[in-house]
Amino acid sequence: MLINVLKSKIHRAVVTEANLNYVGSITIDEDLMDASGLIEGERVLIVNNNNGARLETYVIKGERDSGQICLNGSAARQVQVGDILIVMGFGLMTPEEAKNFKPQNAYPDEHNKIKF
């Protein structure tokens, strides 16, 4: 049996843009993607700390060192610029693998630059 386990997280990213007229997804600064272990095209769960909205979409690579966090398409209706998000990616693994697995987390500052 496989279970779905948190593998990647960007904790408290700040929304920099909401683009309703795009096909869909979330655009994330490539530095944040690297720090959290997220990859382009990966399915993610997004939680908006400001309004409680939860949504799923996929990652698009944003410009490195831009601080960009942009919700695109219909997801743009769930956020406002300045909202605080948690972006999570999950992976399938056996319960035995999951016991020793540690997720790769990124903690950006208010400008979406990596703190630690």
C-alpha positions in Angstrom: 0.0 0.0 0.0 1.1 3.6 -0.7 0.1 6.6 1.3 0.1 10.3 0.2 2.7 12.2 2.3 3.7 15.9 2.4 7.0 16.1 0.4 7.4 19.9 -0.2 6.1 23.0 1.4 6.4 26.8 0.8 5.2 28.2 4.1 3.7 31.8 4.2 4.5 32.9 0.6 3.0 36.3 -0.3 0.8 36.6 -3.4 2.4 39.1 -5.8 -0.1 38.8 -8.7 -3.5 37.2 -9.6 -3.9 36.8 -13.4 -7.5 35.7 -14.2 -6.8 35.8 -18.0 -4.3 32.9 -18.0 -5.0 29.2 -18.7 -4.5 28.2 -15.0 -1.8 27.2 -12.4 0.5 29.0 -9.9 3.7 30.7 -11.1 6.4 30.4 -8.5 9.9 32.0 -8.3 12.3 29.3 -9.3 14.4 29.9 -6.2 11.4 29.0 -4.1 10.8 25.9 -6.2 14.3 24.8 -5.7 14.2 25.5 -1.9 11.0 23.5 -1.5 11.7 20.7 -4.0 8.7 21.5 -6.2 9.0 20.9 -9.9 7.3 22.5 -12.9 4.0 20.7 -13.7 3.7 19.2 -10.2 0.2 19.2 -8.6 0.0 21.3 -5.5 -2.5 22.1 -2.8 -2.7 25.8 -1.9 -4.1 27.1 1.4 -4.9 30.8 1.6 -4.3 31.9 5.2 -6.3 35.1 4.7 -9.6 33.7 3.6 -9.4 29.9 4.2 -9.7 29.0 0.5 -8.1 25.7 -0.5 -7.4 24.8 -4.1 -5.4 22.4 -6.3 -3.5 23.4 -9.4 0.0 22.8 -10.9 3.3 24.7 -10.8 4.7 26.9 -13.5 8.3 28.0 -13.2 8.6 31.8 -12.5 11.6 34.0 -13.0 14.4 33.2 -10.6 15.0 35.8 -7.8 11.8 37.6 -8.7 9.8 36.7 -5.6 6.9 35.9 -7.9 3.8 34.1 -6.5 1.0 34.4 -9.1 -2.3 32.6 -9.1 -3.5 32.1 -12.7 -6.9 31.4 -14.2 -9.8 30.6 -12.0 -7.5 30.2 -9.0 -6.9 34.0 -9.2 -10.5 34.4 -7.9 -9.4 32.8 -4.6 -6.6 35.3 -3.7 -5.7 39.0 -3.5 -2.3 40.5 -3.8 -0.7 40.4 -0.4 -2.5 37.3 0.8 -0.4 34.7 2.6 -0.3 31.2 1.2 1.0 27.7 2.0 1.9 25.7 -1.1 2.2 22.0 -0.6 3.3 19.1 -2.8 2.7 15.5 -1.9 4.3 12.2 -2.8 3.3 8.5 -2.7 5.4 6.2 -0.5 5.1 3.2 1.6 4.2 3.6 5.3 7.7 2.4 6.1 9.4 5.0 3.8 7.1 7.7 5.3 8.3 7.0 8.8 11.7 8.3 8.1 10.9 10.8 5.4 11.4 14.6 6.0 9.6 17.1 3.8 11.6 19.8 2.1 10.3 23.1 3.3 11.0 26.7 2.3 10.2 29.7 4.6 10.2 32.9 2.6 10.2 36.4 4.1 7.6 39.1 3.2 9.4 39.6 -0.2 9.3 35.8 -1.0 13.1 35.6 -0.4 14.3 32.5 1.4 14.9 33.0 5.1 16.1 29.5 6.0 
